[in-house]
């Protein structure tokens, strides 16, 4: 089971395609939902994951996002812990495709979202 420690979910340093390895774990900062978050759907579908927000000059594009909500609800007061695991790396010229498994657990360590994301990163 993935950790739900706030300390473990700190800011991830920017890494290029060539600096990533299959099996790398990328934890985004945890977030405790407030009533205001109900209107911000992108937070719940993992837009806070570390690659798009922290990749800076190395992110070229998000190529694919698929996810499945596994919890019946996510409520204000719940703390969410987003995590990506690098599952595949495909060099592509001056760039590379990074495939990740995405998960979000709540404060009770229940898996509330699972999916896959693909990014095109600079090498």
C-alpha positions in Angstrom: 0.0 0.0 0.0 1.2 3.5 -0.8 2.1 5.8 2.0 -0.3 8.4 3.2 2.3 10.5 5.0 2.1 14.2 4.3 5.9 14.3 4.6 6.3 11.7 1.8 4.1 13.8 -0.4 6.3 16.8 -0.8 7.3 18.7 -3.9 9.0 16.4 -6.5 12.1 17.9 -8.2 11.9 18.4 -12.0 13.5 15.5 -14.0 13.9 15.0 -17.7 13.1 11.8 -19.6 16.6 10.5 -19.3 16.6 11.0 -15.5 13.5 8.8 -15.0 13.6 5.0 -14.4 10.9 2.4 -14.6 9.7 1.9 -11.0 10.3 5.5 -10.0 7.6 6.8 -7.5 6.5 10.4 -7.8 4.4 11.7 -5.0 2.5 15.0 -5.4 1.7 17.1 -2.3 -1.3 15.9 -0.4 -4.4 18.0 -0.3 -7.2 18.2 2.2 -10.5 19.0 0.4 -12.6 22.0 1.4 -16.1 22.9 0.3 -14.5 25.2 -2.3 -12.8 22.2 -4.0 -16.2 20.7 -5.0 -16.2 23.2 -7.9 -12.6 22.3 -8.9 -13.0 19.0 -10.6 -9.4 19.0 -11.9 -8.1 18.5 -8.4 -10.1 15.3 -7.9 -9.0 13.9 -11.3 -5.3 14.2 -10.3 -4.3 17.4 -12.2 -2.1 18.1 -9.2 0.3 15.2 -10.1 4.0 16.2 -10.2 4.9 15.9 -13.8 2.7 18.5 -15.4 3.1 21.0 -12.6 6.8 20.6 -11.9 8.3 19.5 -15.2 8.8 23.1 -16.3 10.8 23.2 -19.5 10.9 19.4 -20.0 7.2 18.7 -20.4 6.2 18.8 -24.1 2.7 17.4 -23.8 0.3 15.1 -21.9 -0.5 12.4 -24.4 -3.1 10.3 -22.6 -5.1 10.3 -19.3 -7.4 7.6 -18.2 -8.8 7.1 -14.7 -11.4 5.3 -12.8 -13.0 6.5 -9.6 -13.2 3.7 -7.1 -14.7 5.4 -4.1 -18.4 6.2 -3.9 -17.5 9.8 -2.8 -14.7 12.1 -1.9 -15.9 14.7 0.7 -14.7 18.0 2.1 -12.3 17.1 4.9 -10.9 14.1 3.1 -7.1 14.3 2.5 -6.0 13.0 -0.9 -2.5 11.6 -1.6 -1.7 11.5 -5.4 1.1 9.2 -6.6 2.6 8.2 -10.0 4.7 5.1 -10.7 6.7 5.1 -13.9 5.7 1.9 -15.7 7.3 2.4 -19.2 9.9 4.7 -20.9 10.0 5.0 -24.7 12.7 7.1 -26.3 11.4 9.2 -29.2 14.1 11.3 -30.9 14.8 14.4 -28.8 11.9 13.5 -26.5 10.6 10.4 -24.7 7.2 9.0 -23.8 6.7 8.3 -20.1 3.9 6.0 -19.0 2.7 6.1 -15.4 0.2 4.4 -13.2 -1.7 7.0 -11.3 -3.3 6.5 -7.9 -5.0 8.6 -5.3 -5.5 7.3 -1.7 -7.5 9.0 1.0 -6.5 9.5 4.6 -7.9 6.1 5.4 -5.5 4.5 2.9 -8.4 3.7 0.6 -7.8 3.8 -3.1 -10.2 6.4 -4.5 -8.8 6.8 -8.0 -6.7 4.6 -10.3 -5.5 5.2 -13.8 -2.8 5.8 -16.4 -1.1 8.9 -17.7 1.3 9.3 -20.6 3.6 12.3 -21.1 5.9 13.5 -23.8 9.1 14.8 -22.0 12.2 16.4 -23.3 15.3 14.3 -23.0 
